[in-house]
């Protein structure tokens, strides 16, 4: 199977959304892609929550990173159960289970706002992420089988473009409710509102999935994991391209979570003054987008959420959209290696404190991060056949990197400043680059065929 280079093996049966039997899966692909939008929307809201709790509960950056810890802990705890249930219940049963749990976690924010303690919100964040684990464990590999195998990486990146839209809207919606010109106390009382809205939407989406037939399709078993060949290796861990995908995903999500979580802290603390003329700037959300400090005007928390959405996540979406096209021309492992190296350079530009150039480097890092998660996923489950669901569970479990490393990044930010804290994701991207360039060797696949 050549799941990574759609330009090869064009003679294979099927097409981008058409299986070998000639049936089109475009409609199912579109419905499943809505799940990518959903979990990005929830994740995008999480990423603007840290600064709210820093202000409301007077937490340090390292303490506020418990939000990310709770979020990614849910992925870690539920990844293997989600994979097991997906194998028992099928794609449809797993998706419905995940949607139900997401709705439950969102509704919990209503009493959590009244309880008004940190643990109550962390519990809601963790339950939501447990539900999202079902969706990611199932939807990511499912997109790779809804058409010809050689287009697997292209399909998953197209689906992840819907994910990019959710990343843009998440900070905008979160910023509307998590921050207020009347102060952190006023904002705190409306924290439950966006989650109640998401819960209602999730229940409607569950009704749609309930009445839609999802075909059970398996990827080709290129490594003969399930046949009777005595020379075949039955363990997915004996295949280095999968094992190292788990490692690469751990470090990629660690870098992504840290950058997303501390974007607002970095913008508020590190970029130069913007001038009073920016007080009514559209891109900062009007007068609330700036704040006066020591006689100068700086971007405020609300302004930073607008920059995150309008520029950061828009570049993230652009990277996803263009990435699908690039992956149809260039081997996926090579694209990922080059993009990861570019992000090493972007992080260096931030650490060097170059003012507006550093902010530009931070924005560009969103573009280069865009293809990494889905591409690591596609490369990791390459050729694993029906073992792909189990492999997906472990790759999703690797998201735990987003729980651990941001706390280290927050600690560095507390002690040495936010610019130097970006040394942490810089090292993470180095690991991802190494996996990308080493993938042909790890998978025992000729680079001429991928």
N, C-alpha and C positions, 0 to 999 in steps of 0.2 A: 504493500500500500504506500502511496505517496501522498499523505494527507497535507504535506506542507508546501507543495509547489503546484498550484493549479495549472501552470503552463505545461506540465509534463503529463504523459499518459492520457492525452486528449481522446484517445480511442476508447477509453473506458466507458462503459455504459453509464447513462444518467447525465445530469447537468447540475447547475448550481443549486436548484431546488427540486430536481426531478430524480427519482430513484431509478434503479436498474429495471424496475418493472414498468417504467414509463409514467408512473403517477406523480403528480406535482404535489409538493409539500409546502408550497408558498404560504397558503393560508395558515397552516399550523405553525410555520416559522414565525409569521407575524404575531400570532397570539402568544407564543412562547417568548418572543422578544419583548412583550409588554412587561414580563417579569424582570427583565434587565433594567427597564425604566424604574420599576417599583423599588428594587433594592438600592439603586443609585440615589433615588430621591431620599430614602431613609438614611443612607450613609452621608449624603450631602448635608442633611440637617444635623447629624451628629457632629460634623466637623466645625460647625459654628457654635456648638454648645459649650465648649471648653471655657471660652472667655466669659460667657454668662455666669458660669459657676465660680470662676475666679472672682468676678465682681460681687456676686450675690452672697457667696459663702466665704469669701476672702481666702481663697485657696492659692497655693503656689502653682506654677506651671506643672511641676511634677505631680502634685496632688490632683490637679484637674485632669491629668492623663488617665486617671481611673475610669473616665468615660470611655476612652479607647480600649482600656483593659477589659471592661465589662462587655463592650461590644464584640471584641474578638474572642473573648472567653466563650461566648455563646457559640461561635463557630467551632471552636476547639471541642467543646463538650458534645455538640450535636452532630459533628461531621460523620463519624462512623455509624451512629444510629440512623442518620438520614440515609446513608448509603445502603445500610441493611434493609431499611423500610422500602427504599426505592427498588431494591431487588425483589422484595416480597410483594409490594403493592403495585409495582410498575410506575411508569412516568406519571400517569394521571393521579394515582393515589398519593404519591409523594408530593406532588404539587399542591393538591388540596390540603394535605396535612400542614404543609408549610404556610399556606395562606391563612389557615385557621389560627396558627400560632402567632403570625404577624399581627392579625387583628386583635388577638388577646393582649399582646404586649402593648399595642397602641392604646387600647381602651384603659389599660392600667395607668396611663399617665393622668387620667382624670382624678382618681383618688390620690395618686402620688403628689399632685400639685397641692392637695389639701394636707397631706402628711408633711410635705415640705422639708424632707431630709434627704441628704445625698444618697443614702442607700436605696431609697424608694425609687429614685430616678435611675440609678444604676441597674436595679432589678428590671425595670421596664426596658431599658436599652438591651440588657442581656436576653430577655425573652424574645424581643423583636429579632435580634440577630440569630437566635436559635431557629426561628421560622425562616429567616432568609437563607440559613444554611441548607435547608431542604431545597429551596428554589435554586440556589447556585449549584448544589451537588447534582441536580437533575438537569437544569436548563443548559448549563455549559456543555456537557457531553452530548445532550440531545440535539443541539444545533449542529453538531459535527456529523450527524448521521442523516440529516434531512436533505439528502441529495448525494451526488457522486463523491466518493472518498477524497479525490484529489482537490476538492474545493472546501475541505473541512475548515482549514484555518481562515479562509475568506469568509465563510458563513459565520463563524463565531465572532469575527471582528465586525461584520455588519451588525449582528445582534448587539454587540457591545456599543455600537453607535447610539442605540436607544438608551443604553446605560449612560452615555455622555450627556444626553438631554436631561436625564434625572439629576446628574451631578450639577448641572447649571441651575435648575429650579430649586434644588434642595437648600443651598445657602440663601437664596432670595426669600423663600418661604420661612426658613428658620430665622433669618435676620429680621423679618417683619414682626415676629412674635417673641424672640429671645432677647431683643434689645428695645429699649424705649427711651425717648427723650426725657421721660419723667423718672428715669432711674431703674436700677436693677430690680427693686421691689415690685414696681408696676409691671415690668416685663415678666416677672416670675409668675404672676397670677394668670397669665394667658399662655403659659407653656403647653398646656394640654390641648389647645384648640387645633393646631395643625395635625396632631396625632389622632384626634377624634375624626377629622376629615379623612385621613389616610385609611383608618379602620373601616369607614363606610365604603370607600372605594375598593378596598381589598375584598370585602364581602360580596360586592357586585361582581368583581373579577372571578371570585370562586364560583359563583353561579354560572358564569359563562363556561368555565372549565368543566363544571359538573355535567353539562349537556353536550360537550364536544368529545368526539372520539380521537384519542391520541394513539397513533400506530406504534407498536413496540418494534423498534429497529435496532439491530446490533451492528457494531463496526466489524470489519474483517479481522480475523484472528491471525495476524501476520507472524506472530511469535509462537503459534501453536500451543497456547496456554491451556486449552481445554480439550485437545485431541488425545488420541491414544499413543502418539509417537513417544517411545521410551526415551528418546534423546531430548525431548522438549522440556524446557524449564517451566514448572507450573507456578512459581512464585513471581509476582510482579516486582518484588524487591530485587530479584536477580537481574533486572534490566536497568542498567545505569541511567539511561535517558529518563526513566520514570523517577528513580530515586533522587537524582539531582534536580529534577523538576520540583520535587517537594522542597528541597533546600532553596532553590532559586525563588520559588513562590514565597517562602518564609521571608526572605530578605527583601523581595520586591514589595510585598504588602507592608513590611516594616517601614520601608522608605516612604511609600505612598501615604500611609497613615500619619507618619510624623510630619510630612510636608503639609498635608491637608489640615491637621490638627493645629499646627502652630503658625499657619499662614497669617492669621489675624494678629497674633502676638508679634510676628516679625514686622508686618506692615506698620503697626501702631508704634513699635519701639525703634525701628531701624531706618526707615526711609526719611529723607530730608523733609523740611517744612514745605508745604504746598502753596502758601500765600493766601491772603484773605479772599482773593478773586475766586478761589475754588469753593467758596461757601455755598454757592448755588449750582455747583457742577452736577449735571445729570448723572454722570458715571459714578458719582459718590452718593447719589440719592438725595441731593438737596442739602440744606443747611445742617441736617443731622449727620452728614457725612464727614464733617471736620470738627475738630475740637481745639480750643486754645490752650497752649501750655507755654509758660514762661514768655509770654508776649508773641509767640509764633503760632501759626495755624498748622495742625497736623491732621492726617487722616484718622478718623475715629473708628471705633469698632464697627459701627454700622456702615461707614464708608468702605471699610476693609471687606465686609461681607459682599458688598456690591462688586468690588474689584475681583474678588474670588470667583463670583458667578460670571460676570460679564467678560472677563479676560482669561482667568485661569481655566475655568471649566469649559469656556468656549474653545480655547486652544486644545483642551483635552478632547472635546467632541470632534474638532477639525482633524486631530491626529488619528482618531478612530476611523473617521470617514475616509481620509486619504490613505490610512494604513491598509484598509481592505483592498484598495487598488494597487498599492505598492506590493502587497503580498502576492498579487496575481502575476507580478513580474520578477520579483526577487525572492530567493529562498527565505522562509520565515525565520530560521535560526540566525541568518546573517542580518536581517533587518533588526531583530531584537538585540543582537550584539552591538550593532552600530548605534542604535538608539540609547542603549544603556551606557555606552562610552560617552555619548553626547551629554547624558545627564551627569556623569562624573564631572565633566567640564563645567556644567551649569552650577553644580554644587560648589565647585571651587570658586566660581565667580561670586557666589553669595558670601562665602567665608572670607574673601578678600576685602569685603566692605567697599564696594565701588559705587555706592549711592544708587542712582537711578539705573545704572547698568546692572547692578545686583538684582534690583527688582525685575528688570527685563529677563535676567537669567532664571529667576524664580518662575516667571510666567512661562518661559519656554520649556521649563522642566515638565510642565503639564502636557505639552505636546509630545515630548519624547517618552513620557510614561504611558501614553495612551494605549499602545499595542501590547504592552508587556504582559498583563495578566492573562488575556485570552490566548496569546501566543504561547506562553509557558504552558497553559492548559493543553492546547492542541499538540504541542511537542511532547508533553509528558504522557498523554494517553495514546500516542501513535502506535498503531498495530496491536493493541491489547485486547481487541475483541470484546467479548462479554465481560471481561475483567475491567473494562473501562469505568463501570459504575463504582467498583471498589477503589480503583485508582483515583477516581474523582474525589472520593471521600477523603483520601489522604492529602490530595492537593488542596482541597478546601480547608482541611485541618491546619495546613501550613499557614493559613491566614492568621494564626496565633501570633505570628511575628508582629502583627499590628497591635497586639496587646502589650508586648514586652518592650520593644525598642523605643516607642514614643516616650515611655517613662524615662529612659536613658537620655533621650533628646531633650525632654523637659528639664531634667536635672542639669544637663550641660547649659541649657538656656538660663536657669536660675543662677548658676555659679559663674559662667563665663560670658553670658550674653547670647542672644538668639542667632547672631550671624555664625558664631563658632559651632552652635548646635547642629548646623547643617553638615558638619563633618560626619555625623552618624549616617544619614542617608547616602552620603558620598561613598562610604565603604560598602553599603548595601548594593548600590548600583554596580560596583566593581564585581561583586559575586554574580549578578545577573548577566553581565557582559561575558564573563568567563563561561557560564553555562551555554549561552548562545553560540559562541564560537566553537565550543567543544562538542556540540550536539551531534554532528555526523559521526564522530568517533564513539560517543557514548551509545548511540543508537545502532551502531554498526551498519549505518546506511551510507552508501556512496554519496559524496557531496555533488557528484555529477547528476544524481537522480532526484535531488531535492531543491 
